[in-house]
């Protein structure tokens, strides 16, 4: 439940930031009457994300067993790529997201589509990006989880993101979003490593990967997956009590590589200092 909650909280806050920046800029420039176009874009993006997720879920239910395992592996790979790109994109874009969105709003009003459709398209594609990222992540988690804990965590994360968005933009509260995105980014990288390792296992079940299948270790006597802690770790980080050598190599290799690039200090390029994100993001 924790992983879906934190991922959806982060995704929801990103969408809230985008919507809030656009809404605030429209208000500041005397164009508040265009807000219905913003909400239409948001609702269309949510609808497309929900229908895409439902379509993929229903389609996978019709697959035979090995095809389902292959589908699970492919969804896992896509989810990992999406999650990693998400954390690096926010790390890179946080400093300029406000100015870029304001420029895009101005461009929407001068586009050949006209202000309404241009604004709807701007908000739709920005929010749909977050929604589709969430779809692939949730599919990967739901396929590896039983019960309603994961869906409940996702819903709770979305609800919390809505509350946080209202607090930031209606209440005028400043939050250290740089630190929030940094720490949740590290958490997401660990989650992605677990999904990637589980996807390698799914490839084996599909009959497409048979290398490095010897078991690396067995800690079932110390921390069985059936225990409370083991169940929590399995649901959050795809913990396995008896993983194969290939799964361990993929997990550790991915974790070390991605964390290195994510946490490495800023560097100088051509005499200019490359810095991290702003400490606060406000509309």
NORGI-V582788 format. One line per field, one symbol per residue. ss: DSSP state (H for helix, E for strand, C for the rest). psi: psi as a letter, one per 20 degrees, with the letter a starting at -180 (. if undefined). A space follows every 10 residues. Layout:
ss->???
psi->???
//
This chain:
ss->CHHHHHHHHH HHHHHHHHHH HHHHHHHHCC CHHHHHHHHH HHHHHHHHHH HHHHHHHHHH HCCCHHHHHH HHHHHHHHHH HHHHHHHHHH HHHCCCHHHH HHHHHHHHHC CCCHHHHHHH HHHHHHHHHH HHHHHHHHHH HHHCCCCCHH HHHHHHHHHH HHHHHHHHHC CCCCCCHHHH HHHHHHHHHH HHHHHHHHHH HHHHHCCCCC CCCCECCCCC CCCCCCCHHH HHHHHHHCCC CCCEHHHHHH HHHHHHHHHH HHHCCCCEEC CEECCCCCCC CCC
psi->hgghghghgg ghhghhgggh gggghgghjk khijhhhghg gghggggggg hgggghghgh hiqrghhggg gggghggggg gggghghhgh hhihhjhghg hghhgghhij rhirgghggg gghghghhgg ghghghghgg ghhjqqajgg hhggghgggh hgggghgghh ikppqmhghg hghhggghgg ghggggghhg hhhghijioj qliqphrokh hgmqiirggh gghghgjkpp imrrgghggg gggggggghg hhiqrqrpok ipporarqhq oq.
//
